[in-house]
Amino acid sequence: MKKNLFKSVLLSTAAITSILLGSCSSDDNSEPTTPPVENETRWISLTGSFPDEGGTAGNGGTRAYAITEENAANTNYVVELFKMNGQTYVNGFGLKSERTARVQASADGKFLYNIQYTGTEGGTFNKYAVNGEGNYEEVGFELNTATILGTAPRWVKAAEGIGVGVYASAGDIEYEGTAPNFVFKKRESEIKIAIINLDNTSITNTAVFNFPFTDAEKAAGYSVGRIDVPVLNAAKDRIYIGCNVSKIDPSGKITINATSGLPSWPNDAANIDGTKTLVVDYPSLKNPRVMTSTLTKTNNHGYRTMTQYVGTDGHVYQATATSGADILRISKANYNYDAGYHFNLNTALEITGAQIRAWKYVKDGLGVVLYTISGTPGGYVALINLNDKTATKLTTEIETDAGLNTTLGQYQNIGVVGDKVYLPLTPAGKDGNIYIVDVKAKTITKGAQLKTATGSFYLGAY
């Protein structure tokens, strides 16, 4: 395993500033002290995505607006996050990012975190203090993670105060021989990981290594094109990282590109032996290895949504979002998949075609799932009990709107305060509401009104 320069240089604030190209708002290069919070209001930040210059829905950037729990529950309260005066947005706060931001938050809602996605500032980490409505204050260092993670990193808050950024880059297929007798050898994927201290804005460790498939797996055609949604386990000694696994058939019929003369082999995804998770030790980032569950073949890397949570019982619960219906369990006892545990949303709801688009573990085995049904327009809400593997569908009056397919395909985060879950739901380009789920009472109620605009929608609560 190769180690990046960051480990040795991040011993002083000056080194952070010079090596990581971060900028600091203070004159003495010391971390600005977070101002004391005078108002102990529990803010709920709502985020929404707007279109790019070409009009592609949800692809232009992200805005945020913070409301109280009382406002969230008030059906007369209106949030107009995308209201404009000419070419200028007049409400909310624009998070720095050329494309849709990948937003994370502290558990108490006082801070938002973001790493800018693509563009000249892609890979730049920003931290914001939440002060209500459109009042967000940038605090701490603006940290450049692109030197390790590139300008389009995948990252999440893997535990409170700890961010983990990851990136996978699949190389070219390696082969031997000449046409038409090419022989497949392997396809390597380079993995990059960076640990981010969210409290004191610094990178504390990095790692670079090839994905640890066995020689037999490589020869069988396995590769990884994307990794995402890292989570730190309850013992804080392992990081579990979701994987998008691919496989080709090395013995299949070879196709030769007429222009380049390069060979390709047929897709063999049907014969992938299960969903796979990359594991590294924490905080060293050493000893990379792969866990496989044969309970499902659907990948677990998510898209823009978190798929893994540490349960109240200390186990990690992992969904095969955003196309599967499974929730698996990684045991706290043996650090591996629990072969005896399998939650399936289709089974629990007695339906077919369910696809988990986003979900949140709340407490004591209870969670909330946002899902679509293959071949059916709309988006749906379910309360799940992971202890007895049951689910209850919760009805909204917009659930059959086809615009929810777009919204849930981009959904990032489900907000939780106590026993209440906050779901901003707006079909793309249409108005909607915040829906509040009480996981103990098993109820869903409609709250504040959410106004949208063409190509815009809400995609998270924090």
N, C-alpha and C positions, 0 to 999 in steps of 0.2 A: 504494500500500500504506500502510495506517495503522500507526503504531507505538504500542505501549502505553507507559504511564508507566514501567514497570519498568526500561527500559534506562537511564534517567538516574538513577533513585534507587538502583539497586543498586550503589552505589559505596562504601557503608559499611555496617558491621554494624548501626548504629543505624537507618539507613534501611530495611534489610531488616526489622527488627523492627517499626518503626512503620507502614510502608506495606503490608507483606505480612501484617500481623496475626499473625506467627509468635510463638511463645513459646520462651523460652530457659531452660535449667535453671540457668544461672549468674547471679550477681548483677550482673555488669558488662556484660551484653549482648554478650559475646564468645562465639564458637563454642567449646563445651566441647572440650577436647583429648581425642581418642579415647584411652582408656587403653591402655597397652602390652599386647600380647598375649603372655602368659607361656606359654600352652599352644599349641603350633603344630599341634595336631590339625586335620586337614582334616575339618570337620563337613559332613555332608550333611543339609540341612534338608528335611524332608518337610512338605508342606502338605495340608490336607484341608478340605472344605467341609461344613457342617452345615445342616439345614433351618431355614426361618424359622418364626415362630409359627403360621403356617397349615399347616405341614407340607410346603411345597414343597421338594423335595430340592435340596440344595446352594445354597440361596438365603439362608441366615441369616448367614453369616460364615465366617471362615477361621481355622484353628488351625495352629500349626507345632510341629515337634519335630525336634531335631537328633541324629543318630546318627553313629557313626564308619563308615569303610569296612569295618572288620572286622565290626561289628554288622550292617551292611547285607547282608553275604554270609553271615551265620549264620542258618541255617534254624530254629534254636531260639530266636532273639531275637524278642521280641514287642513291637510298638508298639501301644499302646491309646490313640490320640489322642482318642477320643470317649468315654472312660470317665467316668461321672458318679457323684457322690454327691449324691443328691437332684436339685437343679437346678443343681449346680455341677460344672463339668469339673475333673477332678483331675489330668490329665496335659497336658503341652504348654503352649503359650502362645497366647493369643487376640490376633491382630493387629487393630488398630483399623480397623473398617469395619462399617457397618450391613449391607451386602450382601457378597457374595463379593469378597475383596480381589484386586487385580491386582498380584501379588507379582513383584518382580525381585530379583536378587542380584548381588553382586560375583563375579568369576570364581573367586576363592579360597574362596568360601563364608563369608567372615567377616562379611558384612553382608547383611541383607535390606532392601529398600526397598518402600514401598507408598504409593499414594495412595488414600485412603478413597473408597469408591464409594457415592454417594447419602447421604441423611440430612442432619442438621444440621451434621455435620462433613465432608460430602462435599467432595472436592477438597483435603483436608489431607494433606500429605506427611509420612511418618514414616520414620525410619531406625533399624534395630535391629542391635546387635552380637550375633553368635551365639556363645554360650558353652557350648553342649551341652545336650541333652535339652530341658527346657522353659525353660531359662535364656536369655532374650533381654532385652537391655538397650537401652532407647531412648536414642539418642545424637543429638547435634546439635540443630538447630532443628526445631520442628514448623512446617512452612511451609504457608501458605494459597495454593494455586494456583487456587482457585475464582474469584477476581476476573478471571482471564483464561480459564480452561478450563471453568468451571462446576463443578457438584457431582457430575458423573458423567463425568470425563474418561477418554479412552483414552491410555495412556502405556506406554512400555517403556524399558528401558536400551538406548539406541541404539548405544552404544559404552561401553567401560569408563570409569566415572566420569561419564558423560554421559547424563542422562535427557531424553527428549523427550515432552512431552504435546501431544496434538492434539485438536481438536474441530471437527466440521462441523455446521452448522445450515441445513437447506434452507428457503428462504422459500416463500411462497405462489406459485402459478402466476400469471404476469402475462399478461394478455390484453386484447384490445380488442373493441369492438362490443357489441351487445346480442343477447339471445336471439331466435331460435335461431342467429344468425349470429356467434357468438363466433370470434375469431381468436387463436390461441395466439401468444404472443411469446417467453417464456423463463421459466426458473425458476433463480434465483440461489442459490448456497450460500455462506454465510459461513464462512471457515476461520480457526481460531485455533491458534497454535503457541506453546509455551513451552519454553525450554531450561533444564534443571535441573542445577546442579552437584551431583553426588551425593557428592563428597568434602567439600565445604564448605557444603552445604545452602543454596543460593541460586538464585534465578531470574536468569539472566544475559542473556536477551534474549527478546523476544516479538514476534509479528507477527499482524496481522489483515488479511485481504483476501478478496475474492470468488474462488471457484474459477476458475482461468484457462482455462475452455473458450473456444474461439474463438466468434465471433458465429455462424458457420455451425453449430457444434455445439449452441449454445444454441437456435437456431431449429429444429434437427432434433429437439429434445426431450430432450437430455441433461441430467442433473443428478446430483449426488452427495449422498447422505444420511448417509454415515459415512466417516471416514478413520481409519486405525489403523496400528499396527506400524511406526513410523518406524525407519529404520536409517541410521547414518552410514557412508559408504563408506570404503574403505581410505585414500584420499588425504585424508580428513577435510575435504572441501570441498563435499560434496553430502549432502543428506538425501533419502532415497527413502521415500515414504509410500504405503501401500496404500489403495485406494479401492473403495468400494461404489457402483458406477455404475448409474444407472437411466435409462430412456428411455421416452418416450411417443411416440405417433404423432400429430403435429400435424394431419395430414390425415385422421385416422380419424373415425369417427362419434362425435359429441359426446353425452355424457350429462349431463342437467341435473338437479341435486338438487332434489327436489320441495319440500323445506323451505327451503333456503337460496337456491335459484335459481342456484347456482354451477355452472359447467361443469366437466367432467372429460373427459380424452381416454384412449383405450385404451392399455394397456401395449404396448410395442414392444421388449421385452428381446431378442427373437430377432434383432433387427437391430442390436444393439450391435456396433460394429466391432472390439472386442478388449478385453483387460484393460488397465487404465490405472493409472499411477503418477504421483502428484504429486511434483515435484522442486522443492526450494528450495536456494539456496546456503547454505553454512555457513561461519562462524557468523552471517552477516548476516541470514539468513532472507529475503533479497531474491530477485528474479528468479524468481517462481513460474512453472512451466510443466508441461505434461503429456506423458508418454511413453505410447505405445500399442504393445502387442504384438498382432498379428493371429493368433498361434499358438493362442490360446484366447480365449473370451469370458467365462470364469469369473472372478469377482472375486478379489482377492488381499488383502483387508483383514483376514482372519482373524476370530476371535471373541474368545476370551480367550488365544489362543496366538500366539506369534511366527511369522511366515511368511518372514522375510528374514534372511539371514546373509551376512557377508563371508567368502568362502572363503579357504583357504590361498593360492590363486593370485591373490587380490586382486579377483576378480569377486564380484558379489552374486548369490546364488542365492535365488530367490523362488518360493514355492509358492502355488498357487491354493487354499489351505486357507480354509475348512473343508469345502468341497463339491466341489472339483476334484481331479484326479489329476496335475496338471502341476507341474513345476518349471522355471522359466525362468531365464535368465541376463542380468544387466545388466553390460555390458562395462566393465572398468576403463579401457579405452583410449579409448572414445568416449562414455562416460557415457550410453549408450542400450541398449535391448534388443538382444541378439545374435540376429538373425533366423535364424541357422544352428544355434541350440542349443535343444533341446526334449526334456526328460525327461518321460516319461509313465509313471506307476506301473502302469496297466493293461497297457501294452505290455511293460514290464519283467517283470511277474509273469505275463503271459499270462492275465489275467482281465478281467472287465468290471465296471463299477459302483464302482470304488475311489474313496474319498473320503479325502483326507489330512486327519486331524483335528488332528494335531500332528506336528512333525518337528524334528530338530536336526542341523545341520551339525556334524560332529565334527572332522575334519582330513583333509587330502590327498584331498578329493573324497568321503570316506566320510560317510554320515549314517544316522540311524535315523528311521523313519517309523511313526507310529501311525495306522492307517486302519480305516475301516469299509467295508462293501460294501453298496451300495444294495439295499434289500429283504431283507437278510439280517441276523439278529440277531448281535451279538458285536462284538469289536474285535480287531485283528490287529497284528502287529509285523513290520516288514521292515527289513533292512539294505540300504542302497542305495549304489551306486557311481556318482557323477555324472560321472566321467571316461569310463567305457565304457557308461554308461546301462543298467546291469543292476541287478537287485534279487534278494534272497534272502529268502523268507519264513522267519521264526523262530517256532516253535510254542510256545504256552503251553497248559496244560490248561484254562484258563478262557476261551479265545478265542471260544467259541460262546455264552457267557452274554449274554443280551439286556441285562442291566444295564450292560454295558460301553458300549452306545450312549449312555446318559446320561452316564457318566463321561467318555468321550472327547469328548463334545460340550462339556464344560466344561474339558477338560484345559488346563493352563497352561504347564508347563515340563518338559523332559526334562533330567535332571542328567548332567553329564559330568565325569569326573576322569581325566585321561590318556586311555588307550585304552578305558576302561570307561564305559558308559552305564547310568544308574540310572533304572528305570521303576517307580514305584509303581502297581500295577494292582489295583483293587478294583471289581467291579461295584457299582452303587449299592445300599447297604444290606447288602452281603455282604463277608465277609472275603476277603483276597487276600494278595499278597506283593509284595516288591520283586523285579523281574527285572533281571538284570545282563547286558548285552550287551557282549562283547569284540569290538570292531570289527575287530581284526586277526585274531583266531582264528575269527571268524564264528560265535560260539557264544552261546547264551542260557542262563543258569542261574537257578534260583529261590533267593532269599535270604530275608531276614527276613519274619516273619509280620506282616500288617497287619490289625488288628481295626477293624471299623466299627460303625455303629449305624444304625437306621432313618433313611433320608433322608440319610445321610452317605457320603462317599467321599473317597479321596485323589486329588489333582489336580495334584501337581507334586513335583519334586525339584530341589534347587539345590546 
